[in-house]
Amino acid sequence: MKKYSDEEILLVIKKLLNGEGSEEEIEAWFSNELEEFMPGISDLIFYSKEDLKPEQILQRARELSKPILL
């Protein structure tokens, strides 16, 4: 799996928030890339009740994807 820079992830988040990208691109971003790297990121982008900026979405997605330490 490719490792993405923060800038690349932010670019995708901004495109999604602006309604950009074909259905194929959106499907690829989520099924192959973003969801594997950061599970739950689509909920933050599309279903958050808060008005989050792209940087906040990325930060929260990273927090959610951290392993739980026992």
FIGURO-687089 format. One record per residue: z, y, x of N, C-alpha, C in turn; residue in one letter. Coordinates in steps of 0.02 Angstrom, whole numbers, plus 50000, padded with zeros to 5 digits. Example, Ala and Ser with C-alpha at 12.3 -4.5 7.8 and 13.67 -1.06 7.14 Angstrom:
503904971650660503904977550615503904983550660a;503544988850642503574994750684503945000250645s;
This chain:
500004994150042500005000050000500005006250044m;499595011150026499545017350064500175021450055k;500395024650108500955029250104500675036250094k;500915039650043500665046250026501145051650050y;500855057250072501265062950092501505066550029s;502025070650037502265074549981501715079049952d;501305081749996500765086149973500265082449929e;500105076249948499645072249908499945070449840e;500575068749840500915067049777500965073149732i;501135078849761501185085049722500515087049693l;499985085949730499315087449704499155083249642l;499325076849644499215072349587499645074549528v;500275076149541500725078249487500455084649455i;500235089449495499965095649468499345094349426k;498905089849449498305088149410498505085149343k;498985080649344499205077449282499515082549234l;499925086949259500235092149218499715096849188l;499165097849223498625102349200498095098649159n;498205092249147497725088349107497075086849144g;497095086849209496495085449249496455078049265e;495865075749282495755068749302495455064749246g;495005060349264494695055949215495185050349197s;495035046649145495465041149125495525036049182e;494975034949218494985030249273495445032549330e;495415039049345495845041749397496575041249378e;496725043149316497415042849292497675035649294i;497275031049271497465023949273497595021649344e;497165023549391497255021649461497885024749490a;498015031049474498605034349501499235030749480w;499255028649417499865025549393499905018049406f;499385014449390499435007149397499435004849469s;499105008449512499035006149581499465009949630n;499655015949614499945020149666500625023149648e;500645027749602501265031449590501825027049564l;501675022849515502215018849485502485013649533e;502075011049578502325006349627502775009849677e;502575015749696502935019649746503575022749717f;503525025149654504095028449621504115026549548m;504435020949532504475018949461504795024349419p;504525025549360504805030549315504515037549323g;504065038549371503795045249381503385047549321i;503055042849287502655044849229503095047549173s;503695044849165504155047549115504355054649132d;504455056049195504635062849216504065067749205l;503445065349214502865069749206502715070949133i;502715065649093502475066249024503015066848971f;503615064248983504105063748929504755067448942y;504805071048997505425074649011505535080148960s;506155080748937506325086148890506435092748926k;506485092248992506565098249033505875100649057e;505825106949070505205109849097505255109549173d;505055103849201505125102749273504505105049311l;504615108049369504075109849414503875103549452k;503265103349478503035097449516503525095349571p;503805100149606504265098549660504905095249634e;505135097449575505715094449544505575087349520q;504975086249494504775079549473504775074849532i;504495076949588504475072849648505185071349672l;505615076349674506295075349698506665070349653q;506615071149587506955066649541506675059549545r;506015059049553505715052349558505965048849621a;506035052549675506305049549737507025047249726r;507425051349691508115049549677508145043149635e;507715042649585507715036749542507475030449578l;507075031249629506795025449663507225023049721s;507775026649735508225024449789508585018149767k;508695013449813509085007549795509815009349781p;510115005549738510825006549722511245002949774i;511685006549804512125003749855512775001449823l;512954995349834513574992649806514124992449857l;
